[in-house]
Amino acid sequence: MAGKKDTKKKKVLFVGDTHAEFAFMNYALKELKPDVAIVVGDFGYWRKSDFEESGTEPGYFFDSLVNDQTKVYFCDGNHENHKLLRELVAEHGSDKPIRIRKRLYYMPRGSTLKLNGKRYLFVGGALSIDKEFREPGKTWFPEELLTEPEVKAIMKTVDLDKIDVMVTHTVPSVGIDDVCKACQLQRDWLLGTVSEDNLQLLFERLPRVRDWYFGHWHQTAEFTVPRSRVNFHMLNMTPYEGCLRGKGYSKKRLARVEKEYMERLEAEAAAAEAEAEAVPEEALGSETPEAAEVPAEKPEAAGGL
């Protein structure tokens, strides 16, 4: 007799921009134990050598991600090594998840994933407002932008009538006014909306979509737009308030995890400060200590969206 098919719905956790800093995500995965976690871009797909002067430090920043019980999927944001991601797409194609390591997958632009009977479409890309402070070809790539040819290719290869949920890094242009309101920005302050305008082409061709998850703007908001039934979910960057959403979790539970983590950070900082103040001056010695070796700069240190 054939075994019964497992129809239990998977718990799905949506996570805002991680920027290659995974301490909070590790905490959230441990506390919430989702079956699947989806990062809405700016995951931080960087080699450590990308941000280290000699360019020799081995490994990737995501090596610190602990997801032994959770499958993690991410779309690309603007702050990724797009050269490496494009190489992965050239080798494996763009229509399905690309395995990075066990339980970690990159979702190229135009790739789909089916979860709990719903079909998800992933479309990354956005503009870096800090690109003038980054090194072209190493810490900044023009491929960060979502282009019209890419969108037209998605329209040809993906059955948009069957898409239920969108995961992108930024928002289609129809949502920019709501984003600016949440971020206290004026629309004419924006440096460009190429990716947003091209996402708009998709927005107008997605009749079944009811939920649209995105990050990029480092604020949190929930909104709809006129003449649309799409619920937009804007996730803050981790580890700040509003960086989590979930299927199978209450809002209160997610907010508690965010709050508890921040309280833990504050307690650790206070304890470290108290310990430093408690050290007698004579114990510090009069000699100037040797300068500590500087580790590779974290990608988010340059700031920007």
DRENPA-363769 format. One record per residue: residue in one letter; chain; x, y, z negated of N, C-alpha, C in turn. Coordinates in steps of 0.05 Angstrom, whole numbers. Each point is the difference from the previous one (the first is absolute). Example, Ala and Ser with C-alpha at 12.3 -4.5 7.8 and 13.67 -1.06 7.14 Angstrom:
BEGIN
A|A|264|-114|-156|-18|24|0|18|24|0 .
S|A|-7|21|14|16|24|-1|-15|22|-14 .
END
This chain:
BEGIN
M|A|17|-24|0|-17|24|0|18|25|0 .
A|A|-6|18|18|16|24|3|-3|18|-25 .
G|A|22|12|-9|-1|18|-23|-16|24|6 .
K|A|-11|12|-21|-16|24|3|18|24|7 .
K|A|-11|16|18|15|24|8|-1|20|-22 .
D|A|23|13|-6|1|20|-21|-13|26|10 .
T|A|-23|6|-11|-14|24|8|3|23|-19 .
K|A|16|-3|-21|4|21|-20|13|24|13 .
K|A|-12|23|-5|11|25|12|27|7|-12 .
K|A|18|9|17|26|8|-9|-1|28|-13 .
K|A|15|4|-21|3|27|-11|20|15|16 .
V|A|-8|24|10|17|16|17|6|26|-13 .
L|A|26|6|-3|9|25|-12|12|18|21 .
F|A|-10|25|2|12|20|18|18|18|-16 .
V|A|24|5|10|21|15|-14|9|23|17 .
G|A|2|24|-13|10|24|14|30|-2|6 .
D|A|10|21|12|28|1|9|19|-8|-23 .
T|A|16|-20|5|19|-9|-21|28|12|3 .
H|A|7|10|24|25|14|5|24|-16|-11 .
A|A|0|-26|4|22|-18|-7|6|-1|-30 .
E|A|-20|9|-16|2|-2|-29|-21|-19|-10 .
F|A|7|-24|-9|-19|-22|-4|-6|-7|-29 .
A|A|11|16|-19|-5|-6|-28|-30|0|-7 .
F|A|-14|21|9|-28|2|-6|-15|-23|14 .
M|A|6|-5|25|-14|-21|15|4|-27|-14 .
N|A|24|-5|-9|5|-25|-15|-18|-2|-24 .
Y|A|-3|23|-14|-17|0|-24|-29|-5|7 .
A|A|-9|14|21|-28|-4|9|-6|-28|9 .
L|A|19|-12|14|-5|-28|9|0|-19|-24 .
K|A|16|5|-19|1|-17|-24|-26|2|-16 .
E|A|-10|25|-3|-24|5|-16|-25|-9|14 .
L|A|-2|5|26|-25|-4|15|-1|-26|14 .
K|A|22|-12|6|2|-26|13|-17|-2|25 .
P|A|3|18|19|-16|-2|25|10|-23|18 .
D|A|-17|-10|16|8|-20|20|15|14|23 .
V|A|-9|24|6|12|16|22|3|28|-9 .
A|A|23|12|8|5|29|-4|6|13|27 .
I|A|-12|23|5|5|14|25|10|28|-6 .
V|A|24|6|10|12|26|-4|-5|17|25 .
V|A|-11|24|-4|-10|16|22|22|18|13 .
G|A|23|-11|4|22|14|12|19|13|-19 .
D|A|23|10|10|22|9|-17|7|-21|-21 .
F|A|0|-25|9|7|-22|-16|29|3|-9 .
G|A|17|10|18|28|3|-6|17|-22|12 .
Y|A|-5|-6|26|15|-20|13|27|12|9 .
W|A|19|-1|-19|26|12|3|22|-20|-9 .
R|A|22|1|13|24|-13|-11|12|19|-21 .
K|A|12|-11|-20|13|17|-20|22|17|13 .
S|A|13|-12|21|22|15|13|-10|24|16 .
D|A|-26|2|5|-11|23|15|3|25|-17 .
F|A|1|-2|-26|2|23|-18|26|0|-16 .
E|A|20|-14|10|26|-1|-14|22|9|19 .
E|A|17|17|-10|19|14|17|17|-18|17 .
S|A|11|-21|-12|18|-18|15|-15|-18|18 .
G|A|-27|-4|-5|-16|-17|17|6|-29|-2 .
T|A|11|-9|-23|8|-28|-4|-16|-14|-21 .
E|A|-16|14|-16|-14|-14|-22|-20|-20|12 .
P|A|1|-25|-9|-17|-21|12|-29|1|-11 .
G|A|-18|-13|14|-27|-4|-10|-19|22|8 .
Y|A|-25|-5|-7|-22|19|5|-12|9|-27 .
F|A|-13|23|1|-13|10|-25|-22|-19|-8 .
F|A|-14|-13|19|-22|-17|-8|9|-26|-13 .
D|A|26|-4|-2|10|-24|-14|-9|0|-29 .
S|A|-7|24|-11|-9|1|-28|-30|-5|-3 .
L|A|-14|-4|22|-29|-6|-1|-4|-28|-10 .
V|A|-16|-4|-21|-6|-26|-11|-29|-7|6 .
N|A|-4|-17|20|-28|-7|8|-3|-31|3 .
D|A|9|-14|-20|0|-30|2|-28|-12|4 .
Q|A|-21|14|-10|-27|-11|2|-18|16|19 .
T|A|11|20|13|-16|18|17|12|3|28 .
K|A|-17|-2|20|9|7|27|-2|30|3 .
V|A|22|12|9|1|29|4|2|7|30 .
Y|A|-18|17|9|0|10|27|4|30|0 .
F|A|15|11|19|3|29|2|0|9|28 .
C|A|-12|23|5|3|13|26|23|21|-3 .
D|A|10|9|22|22|19|-2|-11|29|-5 .
G|A|16|15|-16|-6|28|-3|20|16|17 .
N|A|5|24|-8|21|15|13|28|-5|-12 .
H|A|0|-7|-26|25|-5|-14|7|-30|0 .
E|A|9|-9|22|9|-28|4|24|1|19 .
N|A|15|-22|1|20|-3|21|-14|-11|25 .
H|A|-9|18|17|-17|-8|23|17|-15|21 .
K|A|26|4|0|16|-15|19|-1|-30|-7 .
L|A|2|-7|-25|-1|-28|-9|-28|-11|5 .
L|A|-21|16|-6|-27|-10|4|-6|-5|30 .
R|A|10|18|17|-4|-4|29|14|-25|10 .
E|A|23|-6|-12|14|-25|7|-16|-24|-8 .
L|A|-13|1|-23|-18|-22|-8|-23|-4|19 .
V|A|-12|22|9|-22|-1|19|9|-11|27 .
A|A|24|8|9|10|-10|25|4|-30|-1 .
E|A|7|-10|-23|5|-29|-3|-25|-16|-4 .
H|A|-19|11|-16|-23|-16|-8|-27|9|11 .
G|A|-1|23|13|-25|11|11|-14|18|-21 .
S|A|-21|13|9|-13|20|-17|-29|-6|-8 .
D|A|-9|-24|7|-28|-6|-4|-6|-15|-27 .
K|A|20|-8|-14|-4|-16|-24|20|7|-21 .
P|A|-4|-9|-25|20|5|-21|27|-11|7 .
I|A|21|15|-8|27|-8|4|12|-6|-27 .
R|A|9|-25|-4|11|-8|-26|27|12|-5 .
I|A|3|14|-21|26|12|-8|15|-19|-18 .
R|A|-14|-11|-19|10|-21|-18|-25|-14|-11 .
K|A|4|-18|-18|-23|-15|-12|-20|20|-12 .
R|A|-25|-2|9|-23|16|-10|3|30|5 .
L|A|17|9|19|2|28|7|-1|2|30 .
Y|A|-19|17|10|-6|2|28|-2|29|9 .
Y|A|12|6|23|-4|26|13|-23|-2|20 .
M|A|-18|19|-1|-23|1|19|5|22|21 .
P|A|9|-8|24|6|20|21|-26|15|8 .
R|A|5|21|14|-23|16|10|-16|-16|20 .
G|A|-25|-5|-7|-18|-16|17|-3|-28|-9 .
S|A|13|-8|-22|-3|-27|-11|-25|-2|-17 .
T|A|-11|-24|-1|-24|-5|-15|4|-22|-21 .
L|A|-18|0|-19|1|-20|-22|-29|-5|-9 .
K|A|-7|-25|-5|-27|-6|-9|1|-8|-30 .
L|A|-16|15|-16|-1|-5|-29|-29|0|-9 .
N|A|-8|-20|-14|-27|-2|-10|-22|5|21 .
G|A|5|-10|24|-19|2|21|0|27|15 .
K|A|18|18|-8|2|26|12|26|2|17 .
R|A|-2|13|22|24|3|17|12|28|-4 .
Y|A|26|1|-7|14|24|-6|18|7|24 .
L|A|1|26|7|18|9|21|20|19|-13 .
F|A|26|-4|5|21|16|-11|13|18|21 .
V|A|1|26|-6|13|19|19|16|20|-16 .
G|A|26|-3|0|17|17|-16|9|25|15 .
G|A|17|15|-12|12|24|12|-11|26|-11 .
A|A|18|20|-2|-7|27|-9|24|18|3 .
L|A|-3|26|-5|21|20|3|15|4|-27 .
S|A|26|1|1|16|7|-23|4|30|-1 .
I|A|-9|13|-22|5|28|-3|28|7|-9 .
D|A|15|-21|-8|27|4|-10|21|-9|19 .
K|A|-7|-3|26|19|-12|19|25|16|3 .
E|A|-1|27|-4|23|16|3|22|-6|-21 .
F|A|-8|-13|-22|19|-8|-20|9|-28|3 .
R|A|-8|-14|21|7|-28|4|18|-2|24 .
E|A|13|-23|2|19|-5|22|-13|-16|22 .
P|A|-2|12|24|-13|-14|23|14|-27|5 .
G|A|-16|-20|4|10|-27|7|9|-16|-24 .
K|A|-1|13|-24|8|-14|-25|-22|2|-21 .
T|A|-8|24|-6|-22|4|-20|-24|14|12 .
W|A|1|6|25|-24|11|14|0|-10|29 .
F|A|-24|-6|10|-3|-11|26|-25|13|14 .
P|A|3|9|25|-23|12|14|-23|-20|4 .
E|A|7|-26|-2|-21|-21|3|-20|0|-23 .
E|A|5|17|-20|-19|2|-23|-28|8|10 .
L|A|-2|16|21|-26|10|9|-15|-21|15 .
L|A|-26|-1|-4|-18|-17|15|-6|15|26 .
T|A|5|-14|23|-3|13|26|-26|-8|14 .
E|A|-8|16|19|-24|-7|16|3|-26|15 .
P|A|24|-5|13|3|-26|14|-3|-24|-19 .
E|A|10|3|-25|-4|-22|-19|-29|-5|-6 .
V|A|-15|22|-3|-29|-3|-6|-14|-12|23 .
K|A|6|8|24|-13|-11|24|7|-29|3 .
A|A|24|-8|-7|7|-29|1|-16|-15|-20 .
I|A|-4|11|-24|-17|-13|-21|-28|-4|11 .
M|A|-11|21|13|-27|-2|10|-3|-22|21 .
K|A|22|-5|15|-1|-21|20|2|-28|-11 .
T|A|15|-3|-22|7|-27|-10|-17|-8|-24 .
V|A|-13|19|-14|-15|-7|-24|-30|4|5 .
D|A|-16|-19|-8|-29|3|3|-10|18|-23 .
L|A|-2|26|5|-7|19|-20|-28|-4|-12 .
D|A|-17|-12|16|-27|-6|-10|-1|-19|-23 .
K|A|22|-15|-4|1|-20|-22|16|9|-24 .
I|A|9|25|0|16|10|-23|-18|10|-22 .
D|A|5|-8|-24|-17|8|-23|14|20|-18 .
V|A|26|-2|-2|16|17|-19|25|10|14 .
M|A|5|26|-5|25|12|11|20|5|-22 .
V|A|25|-6|6|23|7|-18|20|16|17 .
T|A|3|25|-8|19|18|15|17|15|-20 .
H|A|20|14|10|16|16|-18|-13|28|-4 .
T|A|-8|12|21|-14|26|-2|-29|-3|8 .
V|A|-14|22|3|-29|1|4|-5|9|29 .
P|A|-22|-9|12|-7|12|26|-8|29|-4 .
S|A|2|16|21|-2|29|-3|-28|8|-10 .
V|A|-20|-16|3|-26|6|-11|0|4|-30 .
G|A|20|-12|-14|2|1|-29|20|21|-10 .
I|A|13|15|17|21|18|-9|-11|22|-19 .
D|A|-23|10|6|-11|21|-17|-4|-10|-29 .
D|A|-10|-24|-2|-4|-12|-27|26|-5|-14 .
V|A|20|-9|16|27|-4|-12|12|26|-9 .
C|A|-2|21|16|10|26|-8|-13|10|-25 .
K|A|-26|-4|-2|-14|8|-24|10|-15|-25 .
A|A|5|-26|2|10|-16|-22|28|8|-7 .
C|A|16|8|20|28|6|-5|5|30|-4 .
Q|A|-22|16|1|2|29|-3|19|12|21 .
L|A|-5|-9|25|16|10|22|-18|16|20 .
Q|A|11|18|15|-14|12|22|7|-15|25 .
R|A|-19|-4|17|5|-16|24|22|12|17 .
D|A|2|26|1|20|12|18|28|-2|-12 .
W|A|3|-11|-24|26|-5|-12|12|-26|12 .
L|A|-16|-17|11|10|-26|9|19|4|24 .
L|A|21|-17|0|21|3|20|-7|-15|26 .
G|A|-22|-15|0|-8|-14|24|-20|-22|-7 .
T|A|-17|-7|19|-20|-21|-5|-1|-20|23 .
V|A|24|-6|11|1|-19|23|-11|-27|-8 .
S|A|10|-11|-22|-9|-27|-9|-30|1|-7 .
E|A|-9|21|-13|-28|2|-8|-18|2|24 .
D|A|9|16|20|-16|3|25|-2|-26|15 .
N|A|21|-16|0|-1|-26|14|-16|-20|-16 .
L|A|1|1|-26|-18|-17|-16|-29|6|5 .
Q|A|-6|26|6|-27|8|6|-12|-15|24 .
L|A|18|-6|19|-9|-15|24|-10|-27|-8 .
L|A|13|-12|-20|-10|-26|-11|-25|3|-16 .
F|A|0|20|-17|-24|5|-17|-26|1|16 .
E|A|2|11|23|-24|3|17|-8|-26|14 .
R|A|16|-21|-3|-5|-25|14|-3|-24|-20 .
L|A|-7|6|-25|-2|-21|-20|-27|-1|-13 .
P|A|-20|-13|13|-28|1|-9|-5|-14|-26 .
R|A|17|-20|-7|-6|-16|-24|15|9|-25 .
V|A|20|16|3|16|8|-23|-15|16|-20 .
R|A|2|-9|-25|-13|14|-23|20|10|-21 .
D|A|24|-12|1|21|8|-20|26|6|15 .
W|A|12|22|-7|25|9|12|19|8|-22 .
Y|A|22|-15|-3|20|5|-21|25|13|12 .
F|A|10|21|-14|24|13|10|14|13|-24 .
G|A|25|9|5|16|13|-21|12|26|11 .
H|A|26|2|-1|16|22|13|-1|27|-14 .
W|A|-24|8|-10|-3|28|-9|6|4|-30 .
H|A|6|-22|-14|9|2|-28|-22|12|-18 .
Q|A|-24|-5|7|-23|8|-17|-21|-22|3 .
T|A|-21|1|-16|-21|-20|1|-27|13|5 .
A|A|-16|-13|15|-27|10|6|-17|-22|13 .
E|A|-26|3|-3|-20|-17|14|-19|19|15 .
F|A|-4|-5|25|-19|18|14|-11|-14|25 .
T|A|-22|11|10|-11|-7|26|0|25|17 .
V|A|-5|-3|26|-1|23|18|-28|1|13 .
P|A|-9|23|9|-26|2|13|-4|-20|23 .
R|A|-24|-10|2|-8|-19|22|18|-25|1 .
S|A|9|-9|-23|16|-24|-2|-7|-15|-25 .
R|A|1|-27|2|-5|-17|-23|26|-11|-12 .
V|A|23|11|9|26|-9|-9|6|12|-27 .
N|A|8|-17|-19|10|9|-26|30|2|1 .
F|A|11|24|-3|29|4|0|10|-2|-28 .
H|A|22|-15|-4|13|-4|-26|29|9|3 .
M|A|6|24|-11|27|11|1|14|-8|-26 .
L|A|22|-15|3|15|-9|-24|24|18|-5 .
N|A|3|6|-26|23|16|-8|26|-17|2 .
M|A|23|13|-1|25|-15|-1|3|-13|-28 .
T|A|13|-23|-1|5|-13|-25|21|15|-16 .
P|A|-2|1|-26|-18|-15|-18|-23|18|-10 .
Y|A|-7|21|16|-18|21|-11|-30|-7|2 .
E|A|-15|15|-15|-29|-5|-2|-13|-2|28 .
G|A|-15|-21|4|-14|-3|26|17|-14|21 .
C|A|21|-14|-8|17|-14|19|-10|-29|6 .
L|A|-20|-8|-15|-11|-27|4|-29|0|8 .
R|A|-8|-18|18|-28|-7|5|-1|-30|1 .
G|A|-24|-11|-1|-1|-29|0|-27|-12|7 .
K|A|1|-24|11|-23|-17|4|1|-22|-21 .
G|A|-19|1|-18|0|-20|-22|9|12|-26 .
Y|A|3|26|-1|8|15|-24|-18|24|-4 .
S|A|-5|6|-25|-15|24|-6|19|24|1 .
K|A|-11|24|5|16|24|1|12|5|-27 .
K|A|-15|-7|-21|10|4|-28|25|-17|-5 .
R|A|-1|-25|10|23|-18|-4|25|10|14 .
L|A|-4|9|25|23|11|15|12|25|-13 .
A|A|-18|17|-9|9|25|-13|15|-6|-26 .
R|A|-9|-21|-14|14|-7|-25|28|-10|5 .
V|A|4|-15|21|27|-9|7|18|24|7 .
E|A|-11|18|16|16|24|6|8|16|-25 .
K|A|-20|4|-18|5|15|-24|19|-14|-19 .
E|A|-3|-26|-3|18|-15|-18|28|1|9 .
Y|A|4|-1|26|28|1|11|12|27|-5 .
M|A|-15|21|4|11|27|-5|5|5|-29 .
E|A|-17|-11|-17|5|2|-29|25|-14|-8 .
R|A|5|-23|12|24|-16|-6|25|16|9 .
L|A|-1|13|23|23|16|10|5|23|-20 .
E|A|-21|13|-8|2|23|-19|12|-9|-26 .
A|A|-8|-24|-10|10|-10|-25|30|-7|2 .
E|A|8|-12|23|28|-7|4|17|25|2 .
A|A|-10|21|13|15|25|3|3|13|-27 .
A|A|-21|0|-17|1|12|-26|20|-15|-18 .
A|A|0|-27|2|18|-16|-16|29|5|8 .
A|A|5|2|26|27|6|10|10|27|-9 .
E|A|-18|20|0|7|27|-9|6|0|-30 .
A|A|-16|-14|-15|4|-1|-29|27|-14|-7 .
E|A|6|-21|16|25|-15|-5|24|18|7 .
A|A|-2|16|21|22|18|8|4|21|-21 .
E|A|-22|10|-11|2|21|-21|12|-10|-26 .
A|A|-3|-27|-4|9|-12|-26|29|-6|0 .
V|A|14|1|23|29|-6|1|15|24|-12 .
P|A|16|-5|-20|17|22|-12|19|11|21 .
E|A|6|26|-2|18|12|19|28|-12|0 .
E|A|9|-7|-25|27|-12|-2|2|-27|14 .
A|A|-23|-13|3|1|-26|13|2|2|30 .
L|A|-5|24|10|1|4|29|29|3|10 .
G|A|18|8|-19|28|3|8|5|27|14 .
S|A|24|7|2|7|26|13|9|-3|28 .
E|A|6|-25|9|10|-4|27|-23|0|20 .
T|A|5|11|23|-20|0|21|-3|-27|12 .
P|A|-24|-12|0|-3|-27|11|4|0|30 .
E|A|8|-24|9|3|-3|29|-27|1|14 .
A|A|-1|11|23|-25|2|15|-10|-28|7 .
A|A|-26|-4|-4|-11|-26|6|-3|-3|30 .
E|A|1|-24|9|-3|-6|29|-29|7|8 .
V|A|-4|15|21|-26|8|9|-12|-22|18 .
P|A|-23|-11|-8|-13|-21|17|-13|12|25 .
A|A|-9|-16|17|-13|9|24|-24|17|-7 .
E|A|-3|23|13|-22|18|-5|-26|-13|7 .
K|A|-21|2|-17|-26|-11|7|-12|16|23 .
P|A|-14|-13|18|-11|15|23|-18|23|-8 .
E|A|-15|-3|-22|-19|22|-7|14|24|-11 .
A|A|26|-1|-5|14|22|-12|-1|25|17 .
A|A|-2|-4|27|-1|22|18|-27|15|-1 .
G|A|-20|-13|-11|-26|12|-3|-15|0|26 .
G|A|-24|12|-1|-16|3|24|-20|-23|3 .
L|A|-19|4|18|-21|-20|5|10|-22|19 .
END
